[in-house]
Amino acid sequence: MNATVTLTICIITGVITQIALMKPEVLRRLLFVPDAILKGQQWDRLFSSALIHADWMHAGFNLFALYSFGSSIEYLYGWKSLVVIYVFAVAGGSLLSLYLHRNQSYAALGASGGVSGVIFATIFLVPGTGVSLFFIPIAIPGNIFALLYLLGSFYGLRKKKGNIGHDAHFGGAIVGLVFAFLIRPSFCFEDPLFFFGSAFAAVACLVILYLDPQNLSGKLLPDLKGSNRRN
């Protein structure tokens, strides 16, 4: 399977992550920080935050998932489709985070908004895709995972579960869902119950977030240990 571009994205992300881990000033400049984006007009942070991670366990998990699913997209639909899905999913996750945390002291880093988009696109663009989790010995059917993932991310976001950027996961997953439909609607219609169920759940959750965003707490500590991981 030829997945040169997917591998290249992983390598570039890994190299920049290592540089950021060695140089705190680089890490600080690339972080997703709403105040710097909105007041400082540093819009590149919407994307640069996907190039850095809190540590190598964080990076390894994201990059392994990106290669595992992204290689299928690249092989079957071409590298341009993979890049478009990934970039827009990163943007989707960051924009949702920006909206929810626009008035807060908040920081986040990690590629999982883009990874979530690639996973969701793969689930519906590559029939029969299953998702294996470390603590479950068998693969979960992709369509069931999609619905559970959306609802789980929404629950984690509302309940502020863990130091995890659930908002980026959620935003990226929705972008992946949209691109799956745009690229190959016939595949989505083959499993209309789960596809449209996932789409309905996504829209309903977005409406709730818009009408009642709650007081989502953000963290921006001097040593950056409070930054939310997108993993």
N, C-alpha and C positions, 0 to 999 in steps of 0.2 A: 504494500500500500504506500503510495507516494504522498507524504504529508510534510513536504519541505517547509511550507509557509507556517503551518501549525508549530512545527519544531522551532522555526526561527523566532516566532513570537515568544515561545517558552524560553529560549536561550536569551533573548534580549531582556525579557522580564527578570530572569535569573541574574544576569550580569548587573542590571541597574539596582536590583534588590541588594546584591552584595555591596555595591558601591555605597548605597544609602545606609546600610548597616555599619559600614566602616566610617562614614562621614555624616554625623548628625545634622550638619547644616544642609546637606543634600536631602536628607529625609524630611526635614522641616519644610523645605521649599516645594517638595513634590506632594506633600500630604493634601488630602481633601479637607479644607477648612472653609466653611461658608463665609465667614467674615472676610477672609482674604480674597475669595472669589467675587463676592458682591461689592464690597467696598474698595478692594484693591484691584478689581478688574482682572484678576489672575485666572482667567477662564480655562487655562491649560490644566489647572488642578483637577478639573472634571475627569481628565484622562490620565494625567501623570500619576495619580494615586493608585491606578491599577498596575503600575510598574514597580511598586514597592510593597514589601511585606514586613510584618513585625519580627519574624524569625524564619529559619529555614523549614521548620515543620509547617508553618503557615504557608510558605511559598510552595513547598513540595506537594502539599495536598491540592492546592489550586492548579498547579502546573500539570500534575498527573491527570487530574480530571479534564483539564483543557485539552491535553494531547489525546486522551482516550476518546473523547467525544468529537473534538474538533477535527481529528484525522479522518473520521467517517464523512463529515460534511465536505472537507476538502477533496477527498477521493471521489465522492459521488456527485458533487455539485460544483466543484472548482474552488480554487483558492480565493477568488474574489467574493464568492458567497460567504465563505468562512470569515474573511476580514470584515465585510459589511456587518454581518450578524454580531461579531465580537465587539466592534467599535461602537455600534449603536446600542448594544446591551450595556456596555460600560457607561455610555452617556445616559441611558435610561435609568440605570441604578443611581448614578451620581445626581441626576436632576431630581429624582424623587427624594433623595437624601437632602439635597439643597432646599427643596420646598419645606420639608418637615423640620429641618434644623436651622432655618434661615435666621432665626432670632436667638440662637443659642451659641454658647461656647462649646464647640464640637470639633472633633478630628477623626478621620477614618483613613484606612489604607487597605489595599488588597485588590486582587483581580476578580473576586468572585461574582461581582455584578455581571461582568462579561462572561465568566464561566457559566453562570446560571443561564444566561441567554443561549449559549452554545448547547448546553445540556437540553434545554427545552426544545430548541429547534431540532436537535438530533432525534429526540423522542418521537416527534411527529413527522419528520422527514425521512427517517430510516425505520420502516416498519419492523416490529419485532425487537426493538431496542429495549433492553432491561437495564436496571440500575442496581449494582451490587454495593452493599454497605458493609463495612468491616465487621459489624456485630451481627449481621444476618447472613447465614451461609448460602442462601439462594437469592437469585436476582429478582427484584420487584419489577413487575410489568411496568413499562415506561408510562403508560397512560394513567395508571393508578398513582405512581410516584408523582406525576405532574400535579395532580389535584391535591395530594397530601402535602406536597412541597409548598404550593401556594398558600394553603390554609395554615401550615406550620409556620411559614415565614411571617404571615400576617399576625398570627397569635404571638409569636416571639416579639414582633415589633410593638404590638399593643401592650404586652405585659413587660416589656423591657427585659427580656430574658438574656442574661449573659452579656459579655462585652463583645457582641457580634453585630455587624451591620446588616440586620435583617431587611432594612429598607432597600439597600442596594441589591440584595438577593431578589427581593420581590420585583423591583423595577426591571432588573435584567431579565428575569424569567418572563415577564410580560412581553418584553421586546422579542425574545425568542419565540414566543407563541405567535406574535403578529407576523414575524418573518416566515415562520413555517407555513402559515396560511397563504402569504403572498407568493412564496416560491413554489409550493406544490399543494394547492387547495384540495386536489383529489385525494391525497393521502389523509388529510385531516377529515374529510367527509367519510372515509372508510371507518372511522371510529368517532362518529358524531357525538355520542353520549359523553365521552370523556373530553373531547376537544371543546365542545361548546359548554360543557359543564365547567371546565377549567377557565374558559373565557368569561363565562357568567360570574364565576367566583372572583376572578381578577377584577372585573368591572365593579362588582358589589363592594369589594374591599377598598378599591380606589375611592368610590363614592363616600364610604364611611370615613376614610382618612381625610377626605376633603371637608366633609361636614363636621367632623369631630376629631381633629388631629391629636387631641390630648396634649398634655405638657410633657413632651418627650425630653428626657434628660440627656444632655451631651457631656462629654468629658474632654478637656484639653489640659492635661497636666504638664508641668515644666519638663519632666523627663520623658514625656510621650507614652508612658506605660498605660495611660488611660485611654489611648486612642482605640477606637472601635475597629476590630478586625473584620474584614469582609472574607469570611472563610466558611 
